[in-house]
Amino acid sequence: MNSRLILAALAFTLASCNSIYYAAWEKLGYEKRDLLKSAVKAARGEQKEAGEEFKDALTQLQKLTGYRGGNLESAYNRFKGEYEDCEAQATAVRDQIREVDTVARDLFREWEKEIRQYENASLAADSRRKLADTRSRFEQLSSSLHAAEATMDPVLRQFRDQVLYLKHNLNAAAIGSLRGKADNIQGDIQRLLEQMNRSIAEADRFIQTL
């Protein structure tokens, strides 16, 4: 089977899975609009959780780089654990944003298709205006979600560097060389939190109007 046929088969399978998924929810009384609202709420929640995880990791890094004696291995392990929690939460945020995008795309496709089924031209025109308005508001939301998602990567990369460096150089001298790094990361985390707060606010506005 050539690559085009494989891709076509995969697309058909995914489409079939989506159809079954949506059909199951419709039987329970949930339309795509309801699922989109739930997905946006979930994305909002994941972002809030991510913000807390990143703040916790920064706190542990500050404690580690401010080391003045004690169990250095334990301090490193706490920071490493917080970094791993950040990685896991960042993945949850990304996955939820993908779900939001997928449900929105499928909702808009269905809406466009059903507009063509109207007999009443006035109702069709009104539905078309509402679709355009909803899509415009969603594009604002999606842009905000992806902007917030992008702010996680620079912080994760810096945390990863600290973890890898200390993994092989866990001593007072290495800790001393990293002092001041936490202050740099703090600025990136502040930007991350600000963008996430904007995204969360955008999600609230979208939910209220959907």
N, C-alpha and C positions, 0 to 999 in steps of 0.2 A: 504494500500500500504506500503510495507516494505521500510526501509531506502535505500537499494540499488536501488530499482525502482524509488524512489523519486530523488536520485542523478542522475540516468540515464536520467530521464525526464528533470531535470534541465539542465543537460549538453546538451541535444538535443535542448532545448529551446534557450539556450545561443548561440549554434552553428547556429541555424536557424536565430536568430537575427543578428548575425555577418554576415551571408551570405546575408541577406537582406540589411544590412548596406553597405557592400562592393559592392553589385550589383548596388545599387543606385548611388554610387560614380562612378562606372565604366561607367554607362550610361552618366555621365557628363564628362567622359574623364579622370578620376583619377584612377590610378592603386594603388595597395598596396604600391608600392615604393614611390609614391607621398604622400600618406597618412602618411607613416612613416617619410618622410622628414618634413611634416607639424607638426607631433606630436613632433618630436625632437626640432623643432624651438619653439613650444609652451612651451615645458619643459624648454628650455633655457630661455625664457622670464619669466616664473614663478619663476625660480631660481633668476634671476636678481631682480625681484620684492620682493622676500623673503629677499634677502640681505638688501634691503633698509628698509623693515619693521623692521627687527631685529636691524638695526642701530638706527632707530627712537625710538624703545622701550628702547634701552640702553640709549639714550640721555635723555628720560623722567625719567628713573630710576636715572640717575646721578643728574638730577635737583631735584628730590624728596629727595634723600639721602643727597643732599647738602642744604637742607631746612634751610633757615635763617629767616623765618617769611613769612607771607602772608597766602593765603588761602590753607591750607593743604589738604582739601577735594578736591579742584579743581586739585591740583597737583597729588593726588592719582588717581583721575578719568582719567586724561590724560594718566598716566602710564598704568592703567588698560585697557583703550581703545586701547593703542598701543599693549599691550600683546594679547588682543583678535584679533587684526588685524594679529599679528604674527601667532596665532593659525589657523586662517582662511587661511592665505597664505600658511602655512605649509601643510594644507590639500589639497590645490590646487596643490602644488608641488607633493605630494604623488599621487594624482589622475592622474596627467599628466604622471608621470613616469610609472604608471600601464598601461596607454594607450599606451605609447611607447613600453613597453614589449609585450603587446597583439598584436599590429599591426606587430611588428617584428616577433613574433612567427608565426603568420598567413602567413606572407610573405614568411618566410623560408619554411614552410610546403608546400605552393603552389609551390614554386620554385623547391623543391625536387620532388614533384609529376610531374611537367611538364618536368623535365629533362628526366624522364622515357619515355616521349612521342616522343623524338627525333628519327628520322630514321638515321640521320647523326652522326656517332660516334665521329667525330672530334668536331662538334658543341656541342655535349652533354658533352664531356670532358672539353671543354673550359667553358661552363656554370657552370659545377660542380666546376671548379677552382674559378670562380668568386663568386659563392655562398659561398665557404669556406672562401674566402678573406673577403667578406662582413660580414659574420657571425663573423669572428674573430674581425673585427673592431667594430662591434656592441657590442660584449662582453666587449671590453675595455670601450666603451661608457656606457653600462649598469652598469658596475662595478663602474664607476666614478659617475654616477647619484645616485646610491644607497648609495655610500659613503657620498655624499653631503647630501642626505636625512637624513642619520643617525646622522649627526652633528647638526641637528636642535633640536633633542629631549633633549639633556642635557641642552641646553639654555632654551627651553620651560619649562622644569621642574624647573629650577631655577627661572625664571620669575613667574611661577605659585606659587611657595613657597612665593615669596615676596608679591604677590597680596593677597594670603590667609592670610598671617601673618598681613599685614597692614589692611586688611578688619576688623579684630577684635581688632587691636591695633594701631589705627590711632592717634598717639600723638607724641610729640617731642622726648620723651624717646625711643619709638619704632623706630623712624626714625634714631636716633642716634645709636641704636644697629645694624642697617643695613649698616652703613657707612663702606666702604671697600668691601662690597659685589659686588658693581658695577664693581670694578676693577677685581675681580675674573671672573665675567661674561664676561667682555670685552675680556679676553684671549680666552674664548670659542667662542665668536662671531668672533674673528679674525681668529681662526681655521676654523670656519664655512665659512667665506667669502673666505678664501684661497682655501678650498675644492670646494666651488661653482664655483670659478673662474677657477679652473682646469677642473671641469665638463663642464662649459660653453665653454672653449677652446676645449675640446674633442668633444662637440656637433658641434662646428664650423667645425672641421676637418672631422667629419663623414658626415655632410651635403655636404661639398665640394666634397666628393668622392662618394656619393651615386648616 
